[in-house]
């Protein structure tokens, strides 16, 4: 009897407990029927909750801020899934004032902070405790550092700007044999995603020096050809 391991529950089950799938090698779905059913129920429940919140948002026209005590239109409040009416208890103006006061207090608190002192900080992205030197300074926050470590900030920046996750970046680096696309030197920890500034399409991975060089020449092939001709002319005179 044909059996298969479900990729979700990791249990080995018989073929009749899987839906058919023409695009897989064995002709069976990677998820068992039970896991598919549970997932479907989960998304239906989430969709109903979302529609319920949307209906509440449309029905609420005005709300009283518990901070300033003023009744304001609903668009003056931030949306919140935790509240019964779908809006925050504080208006945006009061929320902004509190945030400014908190930032000012943190600046005063961190004015004399010794950033050379080693301490462990929790990263909200990778969920790990790391040394403070791996975090950027941020005197507006309570502990004087960003909530996300420098490495996670880089990963987030690449994902938002270039649409590249860690695996995609690794594939690009391996395609270049872990070398810079221009100078062919081994890529260190400090590398850059080179992209077309017009179409924003990714061209390759460059080392820091080559990336700075292209930027200085405004990514202009004509200027780069002039630079090559200039260097070759100088080399011919020397020889």
Secondary structure, DSSP 8 states (H G I E B T S, - for coil): --EEE-TTT--EEEGGGEEE-TTSSSSEEEEEHHHHHHHHHHHHHHHHHHHHHHHHHHH--EEE-TTT--EEEGGGEEE-TTSSSSEEEEEHHHHHHHHHHHHHHHHHHTTT--TTS--EEE-TTT--EEEGGGS-B-TTSTTSB-SS-HHHHHHHHHHHHH---HHHHHHHHHHTTTB-TTT--B--S-EEEEE-TTT--EEEEEEHHHHHHHHHTTT-HHHHHHHHHHHHHHHHHH-
